[in-house]
Amino acid sequence: MGARVGGGTIRLCSTNAVSAASEASLSHLKGPSNTPLLAEHTAQMFSRQVEKYGDRCFVVSLEQRIRYSWNEVWEKAQSLAAGLHQSGFRKGDKLAVWLPNCAEWVVTQIATAMIGVPLVALNPAYRAHELKHALALTECKGLLLRPRLKSSDYFSILKEVLPGMDAARPGEIHSAYIPTLRQVFMLDSHDHHTPPPSCVVPYHDLLIDRPASQLLQQIKSTMMHPDDIINIQMSSGTTGLPKAVALSHRNILNNGYFCGERMQLTDSDRLVIPVPLFHCFGLVLGNLAAMAWGARIIYPSAVFHSESCLRAIETERATAVHGTPTMLIAMLEHAKKYDCSSLRTGIAAGAVVPSEVMKALVREMNLSQMTIAYGMTETSPVSFQTWADTPFREKVETVGLIHPHAEVKIVDPETRKLLPRNTVGELCTKGYLVMQGGYYGQPDKTRETIDEDGFVKTGDLATMNEDGFVRISGRLKEMISRGGEKISPAFVENFLLQYPKIKNVTVLGVPDAKFGEQVCAFVISKDGETISEGELLQFCHGKIAHFQIPRYWIFTDKFTTTANGKVQRYLMRGDAIRMLGL
């Protein structure tokens, strides 16, 4: 997750230049520490908020026609926690959640925290290969799923992973590849057409209504610590099979708290969450930020739909909304039909938010206090964020300032030496937010990502100005190398987005026998507009360096993205190579 802005041609400074720089002018900062870190676990924090907000509405799931108060969510979480405990789940066992956005997500998030069971968040878009990998890697004991979603039949997928499940009884699933997996739970649903396998336990049968005080006492006696792992997020896997990022209560509770602080969130706010809950954007920046500040959570639909989101904003008088730029652009196409005057803030993350898009968000959706966030799953996820009142220029050109209790440095990717301010290098972050458990089951990959001083190597190229604002220039591995010149895709994308007919653009490198790589641009035009290669070449001429001008132009109506809206450049690069016959 993270905005990618500006940059141009990158030239790394020499070691001599670094050594000549004074300590004060180096790209190294620590965030403020005047606000103490939360030192509690998720269920403790939620219980504290329940005492404060009680019967006030906490969760609205519009597609499900559900409204739960803080008390009701707590009661349902206790019922689920008791059911899981009675089904044999104990501290350290893992429960995978393979669901779209729904009210049961947040109930399960709290219930698993009550009994110390790490929740493994799975992408509903997973097919058999990815599901099998995730369940085996994280050593899950149970799986909670919905039978169907749109064209996806999840039992059919699961049967590919567990071919013997039809013959198994509840709690007695056996798989040679996933030896820890014993139980499958099914969310109550009217969208399955055939009876589930006999080993599947319906969600409502798992719940224990008004659990006995003795059982609750057993649950409460579970010894938990803020540094216990409670959430395992599967990385987005844009370059291969996902890794399992193990996050603690301390990691995600504090990150949600500080994200809400930057938004200036209060208990009067109503936050629309169209971003997926299986991703940190929804789970931490959405659910936990709202919990920490007493705000209301609104889920417009199971999966993102722009007009469902806008209807939710209008009917619920929402004050905040999260989204990737792709989602926000989709909302803007219909925003004039809806009353968005109640909005003021939210978080945009996942990619660059072009200046014109930010202006439109203020003009059409009243998002004058929208914040920009940057981070990655491995840092819980946010490390940089603008404030609600950060000046417009910094919102569209930077990812803001370092979060509290975090540390940042920008280093030469080869020598690992600190660089002076305003010099491009690799961004590295450190602090409470670094994944407590590393990559689950993959210690070698953890050591590759976290250096000997505890900094996460983000793989992002960035600069830091004199005021500490950080600008992301692109990915270390995405830099285009054309005839010895290093070209930032983000710089070329930002430039092309100024062309009035272009709605969105992705720039990447493709192989070239003479130069090593050439620049290729995928272009989406605005509705009703037709763009020619000639007019774009004319637009570029004299405004950017000749080697930055795309050699190839591919006009399309959509990009290949992950479920959370992140462009999958490596797949698009393969598409370009095939289309262009390279």
C-alpha positions in Angstrom: 0.0 0.0 0.0 1.3 3.5 -0.7 1.2 6.5 -3.0 3.8 6.7 -5.6 4.6 10.2 -6.9 7.1 12.2 -8.8 10.8 11.3 -9.2 12.0 11.6 -12.8 15.4 10.2 -13.8 17.1 8.8 -10.7 20.8 9.4 -10.0 22.1 8.0 -6.8 24.6 10.2 -5.0 28.2 9.2 -4.4 29.5 7.9 -1.0 31.7 11.0 -0.9 28.7 13.3 -1.0 27.1 11.3 1.8 30.2 11.6 4.1 30.3 15.3 3.5 26.8 15.8 4.6 26.1 16.8 8.2 24.0 14.5 10.4 21.2 17.1 10.4 20.9 17.0 6.6 20.7 13.2 6.3 17.6 11.4 5.4 16.9 10.0 8.8 14.1 10.9 11.2 12.2 9.6 14.3 8.5 10.2 14.7 7.1 11.9 17.8 6.8 9.8 21.0 4.7 12.1 23.3 1.7 9.9 23.0 2.4 6.5 24.7 1.8 3.3 22.7 -1.3 1.3 23.6 -0.2 -1.7 25.7 -3.3 -3.9 25.6 -4.8 -6.6 23.4 -7.6 -6.2 21.0 -10.4 -7.6 23.1 -9.3 -5.4 26.1 -9.5 -2.3 24.0 -12.9 -3.3 22.5 -14.3 -4.1 26.0 -13.2 -0.7 27.2 -15.0 1.0 24.3 -18.1 -1.1 24.9 -18.3 0.3 28.4 -18.1 3.8 27.0 -20.5 3.5 24.0 -22.8 0.6 24.9 -26.0 0.8 22.9 -24.7 3.2 20.3 -24.6 1.9 16.8 -21.2 0.5 15.9 -21.5 -1.7 12.7 -23.8 -1.2 9.7 -23.7 -3.7 6.9 -26.1 -2.4 4.3 -26.1 -5.3 1.9 -27.0 -7.6 4.9 -29.4 -5.1 6.4 -27.6 -5.4 9.7 -27.1 -2.8 12.4 -25.3 -3.8 15.6 -24.5 -1.7 18.7 -21.3 -2.0 20.5 -23.0 -4.2 23.1 -24.4 -6.5 20.4 -21.1 -7.0 18.7 -19.5 -7.8 22.1 -22.2 -10.3 22.9 -21.9 -12.0 19.5 -18.1 -12.0 19.8 -18.4 -13.7 23.3 -20.8 -16.3 21.8 -18.4 -17.0 18.9 -15.4 -17.1 21.2 -17.2 -19.6 23.5 -18.1 -21.7 20.5 -14.6 -21.8 19.1 -13.2 -22.6 22.6 -15.7 -25.5 23.0 -14.7 -26.7 19.5 -11.1 -27.1 20.7 -9.5 -23.8 19.7 -6.9 -22.6 22.1 -4.3 -19.8 22.2 -2.0 -20.1 19.1 -4.4 -22.1 16.9 -5.2 -20.3 13.7 -8.6 -19.6 12.1 -8.6 -18.6 8.5 -11.3 -16.2 7.4 -12.2 -16.5 3.7 -15.0 -14.0 3.5 -15.9 -10.8 1.7 -16.8 -7.7 3.7 -19.6 -8.5 6.2 -20.6 -7.9 9.8 -19.3 -11.4 10.8 -15.8 -10.2 9.9 -15.6 -7.7 12.8 -17.3 -10.1 15.2 -14.8 -12.8 14.3 -11.9 -10.3 14.6 -12.9 -9.6 18.2 -13.8 -13.2 19.1 -10.5 -14.7 18.0 -8.7 -11.9 19.9 -10.6 -12.9 23.0 -9.1 -16.5 23.0 -5.7 -15.7 21.5 -6.4 -17.3 18.2 -4.6 -15.6 15.3 -7.0 -14.7 12.5 -5.6 -15.5 9.0 -7.1 -13.2 6.5 -7.6 -14.8 3.1 -8.5 -13.1 -0.2 -11.9 -14.2 -1.5 -10.4 -14.2 -5.0 -8.1 -17.1 -4.1 -8.4 -20.3 -6.1 -7.3 -23.8 -5.1 -3.5 -23.3 -5.5 -3.4 -20.1 -3.4 -5.8 -21.4 -0.8 -3.8 -24.6 -0.3 -0.6 -22.6 0.0 -2.0 -20.2 2.5 -3.6 -22.8 4.7 -0.5 -25.0 4.8 1.9 -22.1 5.3 0.0 -20.7 8.3 -0.8 -24.1 9.8 -4.5 -23.3 10.1 -6.8 -25.4 12.4 -10.0 -24.0 11.0 -11.5 -22.2 8.0 -14.6 -19.9 8.0 -16.1 -19.3 4.5 -19.2 -18.3 2.6 -20.5 -20.9 0.2 -20.7 -18.6 -2.8 -19.9 -15.1 -4.0 -21.0 -14.0 -7.5 -19.5 -16.7 -9.8 -17.2 -18.2 -7.1 -18.3 -21.6 -5.6 -16.1 -21.9 -2.6 -16.9 -25.5 -1.7 -15.9 -26.5 -5.2 -12.6 -24.8 -4.7 -12.2 -26.2 -1.2 -12.8 -29.8 -2.5 -9.8 -29.4 -4.8 -7.7 -28.7 -1.7 -9.4 -31.3 0.5 -10.5 -34.1 -1.9 -11.7 -36.3 1.0 -13.8 -33.7 2.8 -17.1 -35.2 1.7 -16.4 -38.4 3.7 -15.2 -36.5 6.8 -17.2 -35.7 10.0 -17.2 -32.3 11.7 -13.9 -31.7 13.4 -12.3 -34.7 11.8 -10.9 -33.4 8.5 -7.6 -34.9 7.6 -5.2 -33.6 4.9 -1.7 -34.8 4.2 -0.7 -31.4 2.8 -2.5 -29.4 5.5 -2.2 -31.7 8.6 -3.3 -29.0 11.1 -6.6 -28.3 9.4 -9.5 -30.0 11.2 -12.6 -27.8 10.9 -14.6 -25.9 8.3 -17.3 -23.4 9.3 -19.9 -22.0 6.9 -21.4 -18.6 7.1 -25.2 -18.8 7.1 -26.2 -18.0 3.6 -29.1 -18.4 1.1 -26.7 -18.4 -1.9 -25.7 -22.1 -1.9 -27.7 -24.5 -4.1 -26.5 -27.8 -2.9 -26.1 -29.2 0.7 -22.6 -28.5 2.1 -20.3 -31.4 2.8 -21.2 -33.2 6.1 -18.0 -32.1 7.8 -19.0 -28.4 7.5 -20.4 -26.7 10.6 -22.9 -23.8 10.0 -21.8 -20.6 11.7 -25.0 -20.3 13.8 -24.4 -23.8 15.2 -20.9 -22.7 16.3 -22.3 -19.8 18.4 -23.1 -20.4 22.1 -25.9 -18.1 23.1 -25.4 -16.7 26.6 -22.3 -18.8 27.4 -22.1 -20.1 30.9 -20.0 -18.0 33.3 -17.6 -20.9 33.8 -16.9 -21.1 30.1 -16.4 -17.3 29.9 -14.1 -17.5 32.9 -12.0 -20.1 31.1 -11.8 -17.7 28.1 -10.9 -14.7 30.2 -8.2 -16.7 32.0 -6.3 -17.1 28.7 -3.0 -15.3 29.3 -2.4 -12.8 26.6 0.3 -10.1 25.9 0.3 -7.2 23.5 3.2 -8.7 21.6 1.2 -12.0 20.9 0.6 -12.6 17.2 -3.1 -12.1 16.5 -3.4 -11.4 12.8 -1.7 -13.1 9.9 -2.0 -11.2 6.6 -1.2 -12.7 3.3 1.0 -10.3 1.3 -0.5 -9.3 -2.0 1.8 -11.6 -3.9 2.3 -9.4 -7.0 5.5 -11.2 -7.8 4.7 -14.8 -6.7 2.9 -16.8 -4.0 1.9 -14.7 -1.0 4.0 -14.6 2.2 2.3 -14.7 5.6 2.9 -11.5 7.6 2.5 -12.2 11.4 1.3 -9.1 13.2 0.8 -8.6 17.0 -1.9 -6.7 19.0 0.7 -4.0 19.6 1.4 -3.7 15.8 -2.1 -3.3 14.6 -3.9 -1.6 17.5 -1.4 1.3 17.6 -1.3 1.6 13.9 -5.1 1.9 13.7 -5.0 4.4 16.6 -2.5 6.7 14.9 -4.2 6.4 11.5 -7.4 7.7 13.1 -5.5 10.5 14.8 -4.1 11.8 11.5 -7.7 11.7 10.2 -8.8 13.6 13.3 -11.4 10.8 13.8 -13.9 11.2 16.7 -16.8 9.2 18.1 -19.1 11.3 16.0 -17.7 10.0 12.7 -19.2 7.5 10.4 -16.6 5.6 8.3 -17.6 3.9 5.0 -15.2 1.0 4.4 -15.4 -0.3 0.8 -11.8 -1.6 0.9 -11.4 -5.3 1.6 -11.2 -6.5 5.2 -8.8 -9.3 4.2 -6.3 -6.5 3.6 -4.8 -4.3 6.3 -6.4 -1.3 4.7 -9.9 -2.5 5.8 -8.9 -4.4 8.9 -6.5 -1.9 10.5 -7.2 1.5 8.9 -10.9 0.7 8.9 -12.1 -1.5 11.7 -9.4 -0.9 14.3 -9.1 2.9 13.6 -12.9 3.2 14.1 -12.8 1.0 17.3 -9.9 3.1 18.8 -11.8 6.4 18.3 -15.4 5.2 18.9 -16.5 5.8 15.3 -19.2 3.9 13.4 -18.3 1.4 10.7 -20.3 1.1 7.5 -19.9 -1.7 5.0 -21.7 -0.7 1.8 -21.4 -4.1 0.1 -19.6 -7.5 0.1 -17.3 -6.3 -2.6 -16.6 -2.9 -4.0 -19.3 -1.2 -6.0 -19.0 2.5 -6.6 -22.7 3.4 -6.4 -23.3 1.2 -3.4 -20.6 3.2 -1.7 -22.1 6.5 -2.7 -25.5 5.4 -1.6 -24.1 4.5 1.8 -22.4 7.9 2.1 -25.7 9.6 1.3 -28.2 7.5 3.4 -25.9 7.1 6.4 -24.6 10.7 6.4 -21.1 9.3 6.4 -18.3 11.7 7.4 -15.3 9.5 6.2 -14.5 7.1 3.4 -11.5 5.0 2.6 -10.4 4.0 -0.9 -7.7 3.3 -3.4 -7.3 5.8 -6.1 -9.0 3.3 -8.5 -12.0 3.1 -6.2 -12.2 6.9 -5.7 -12.0 7.6 -9.4 -14.9 5.1 -9.9 -16.9 6.9 -7.2 -16.2 10.3 -8.9 -17.9 9.1 -12.1 -21.2 9.0 -10.3 -20.7 11.4 -7.4 -22.9 14.2 -8.8 -26.0 11.9 -8.4 -25.5 11.6 -4.6 -25.3 13.9 -1.6 -21.8 13.7 -0.3 -21.9 16.9 1.7 -21.6 15.1 5.0 -18.1 13.8 4.1 -14.9 15.5 5.3 -12.1 12.9 5.6 -10.8 9.4 4.9 -7.6 7.7 3.7 -6.5 7.2 0.2 -3.7 4.7 -0.3 -2.5 2.0 -2.7 -1.2 4.3 -5.5 -0.7 7.9 -6.5 -3.7 10.2 -6.1 -3.2 12.6 -9.1 -3.7 16.3 -8.4 -6.8 16.6 -10.6 -8.4 13.6 -8.8 -7.7 15.2 -5.4 -9.3 18.4 -6.6 -12.3 16.5 -7.8 -12.6 14.7 -4.5 -12.8 18.0 -2.7 -15.1 19.5 -5.3 -17.5 16.6 -5.9 -17.3 14.7 -2.6 -16.4 17.4 0.0 -13.3 15.5 1.0 -11.3 18.6 2.0 -9.6 16.7 4.9 -8.7 13.5 2.9 -5.4 12.0 4.1 -2.8 10.1 2.1 -1.2 7.1 3.7 1.8 5.0 2.7 3.1 1.7 4.1 3.1 -2.1 3.5 1.6 -5.1 5.2 5.0 -5.7 6.9 4.7 -2.4 8.8 1.2 -3.0 10.1 0.7 -1.3 7.5 1.1 2.6 7.7 4.4 4.3 8.3 3.7 7.7 6.7 0.5 9.8 6.5 -0.6 13.3 5.9 -2.7 15.1 8.4 -6.3 16.1 7.7 -5.1 19.7 7.4 -1.9 19.1 5.5 -1.6 21.6 2.7 -2.9 20.4 -0.7 0.6 20.4 -2.4 2.0 18.0 0.2 -1.0 15.8 -0.1 -0.5 15.2 -3.8 3.2 15.3 -4.0 4.2 13.4 -0.8 3.0 10.6 1.5 3.2 12.9 4.5 5.3 12.6 7.7 6.6 9.6 9.7 4.1 8.1 12.1 4.6 8.3 15.9 7.1 5.9 17.5 8.5 5.0 14.1 11.9 5.7 12.5 12.8 6.2 8.9 16.0 6.3 6.9 16.8 6.5 3.2 19.9 4.7 2.0 21.9 4.0 -1.1 20.5 0.6 -2.3 24.0 -0.7 -3.0 26.2 0.6 -0.2 23.3 0.9 2.4 24.8 4.3 3.5 22.6 7.1 4.7 21.8 9.7 2.0 21.5 13.5 2.2 18.0 15.1 2.1 16.4 15.4 -1.3 18.5 12.4 -2.6 16.7 9.3 -4.0 17.4 6.0 -2.2 15.6 3.1 -0.7 13.1 3.9 2.1 13.5 1.8 5.3 11.3 1.9 8.4 11.6 0.8 12.0 9.7 0.8 15.2 6.7 -0.8 17.0 5.0 -1.2 13.6 7.5 -3.8 12.1 5.9 -7.2 11.8 6.3 -8.8 15.3 6.4 -12.4 14.0 8.1 -11.7 10.6 7.0 -13.9 7.7 5.4 -16.9 9.4 7.2 -20.1 8.6 9.8 -18.3 6.4 12.6 -17.0 8.6 15.0 -16.7 5.6 12.7 -14.3 3.9 12.3 -12.4 7.1 16.0 -11.9 7.3 16.1 -10.7 3.7 13.5 -8.0 4.5 14.5 -6.7 8.0 18.1 -5.5 8.3 20.5 -6.1 11.2 19.3 -2.8 12.8 15.6 -3.7 12.7 14.7 -1.6 9.6 12.3 -3.0 7.1 13.6 -2.6 3.5 10.5 -1.4 1.7 11.9 -1.8 -1.8 10.5 1.7 -2.6 12.6 4.6 -3.9 12.0 7.9 -2.0 13.3 11.3 -1.1 12.9 13.3 2.1 12.8 17.1 2.1 14.0 19.5 4.7 10.7 19.4 6.5 10.6 15.6 6.7 8.0 15.1 4.0 8.7 11.9 2.0 8.0 11.5 -1.7 7.8 8.0 -3.2 9.6 7.8 -6.6 8.8 4.3 -7.6 9.8 0.7 -6.9 13.4 -0.3 -6.8 12.6 -3.3 -9.0 10.3 -1.2 -11.3 12.9 1.3 -12.4 13.3 1.2 -16.1 16.9 1.0 -17.3 17.1 2.4 -20.9 20.5 2.6 -22.3 22.1 3.4 -18.9 19.4 6.0 -17.9 17.2 5.1 -14.9 13.6 6.1 -15.5 10.9 6.3 -12.8 7.5 4.9 -14.1 5.8 7.1 -11.5 7.3 10.3 -12.9 6.2 9.4 -16.5 2.7 8.4 -15.2 2.3 11.7 -13.3 3.3 13.7 -16.3 0.9 11.8 -18.7 -2.0 12.2 -16.2 -1.9 15.9 -16.9 -3.2 15.2 -20.5 -6.9 16.0 -20.3 -8.2 13.0 -22.2 -6.3 10.4 -20.0 -8.2 8.8 -17.1 -5.4 6.6 -15.9 -2.0 5.3 -17.0 0.5 2.6 -16.0 4.1 2.8 -17.3 6.5 -0.1 -17.3 9.6 -1.3 -19.0 9.7 -3.9 -21.8 12.7 -5.7 -23.3 14.7 -4.0 -26.1 17.7 -5.5 -27.9 19.5 -2.1 -28.3 18.7 -0.2 -25.1 18.0 -3.1 -22.7 14.5 -1.7 -22.0 12.1 0.7 -23.6 9.2 2.6 -21.9 5.7 1.2 -22.5 2.5 3.0 -21.4 -0.9 1.4 -20.9 -3.5 4.2 -21.2 -7.2 4.3 -20.2 -9.0 7.3 -21.8 -11.8 9.2 -20.2 -15.3 8.2 -21.1 -16.2 9.3 -24.7 -12.6 10.3 -25.5 -10.5 8.8 -28.2 -6.7 9.2 -28.0 -4.1 8.7 -30.7 -0.4 7.8 -30.2 0.5 10.9 -32.3 -1.2 13.4 -30.0 0.4 11.9 -27.0 3.9 12.0 -28.6 3.2 15.7 -29.4 2.2 16.3 -25.8 5.4 14.7 -24.5 7.8 16.4 -26.9 9.9 19.0 -25.3 8.3 18.6 -21.9 10.1 15.5 -20.6 13.4 13.9 -21.7 13.4 12.0 -24.9 14.3 8.8 -23.2 11.3 9.1 -20.8 8.8 9.3 -23.7 7.1 5.9 -24.1 8.2 4.0 -27.2 5.1 1.8 -27.1 1.5 2.8 -26.3 -1.2 0.3 -25.4 -4.8 1.6 -25.2 -7.1 -0.4 -22.9 -10.2 -0.1 -20.7 -8.8 -1.6 -17.5 -5.5 -2.6 -15.8 -4.7 -6.0 -14.3 -4.9 -5.5 -10.5 -5.0 -7.4 -7.3 -8.3 -7.5 -5.4 -7.3 -4.4 -3.4 -6.6 -2.4 -6.5 -2.8 -2.7 -6.7 -1.6 -2.8 -10.3 0.1 -6.1 -11.1 2.9 -4.7 -13.3 4.6 -8.0 -13.8 1.5 -9.4 -15.4 0.9 -6.3 -17.5 4.6 -6.5 -18.6 3.9 -10.0 -19.8 0.8 -8.8 -21.6 2.8 -6.1 -23.3 5.5 -8.4 -24.5 2.9 -10.7 -26.0 0.9 -7.9 -27.6 4.0 -6.2 -29.1 5.7 -9.4 -30.2 8.8 -8.7 -28.2 
